[in-house]
């Protein structure tokens, strides 16, 4: 897995790769063994090109070998909407 992460870092678009274990907010909605892999990209970079590349496919393949079912989503700051904000 380290090899695949290293290959992703050689892509000029990637600025950081971070893995986080996700916890449940309550036992009622609990899940186990969920992880978030965040790959931060430079502004203007195309996430689709990175995800379709061989290095990302190899990393996702490693997670499948570990029995996980990875999925890929994009969180685009330019397409987010603030639903509420506390004013001082």
Order of alpha helices (4+ residues) and beta strands (2+ residues): alpha-beta-beta-alpha-alpha
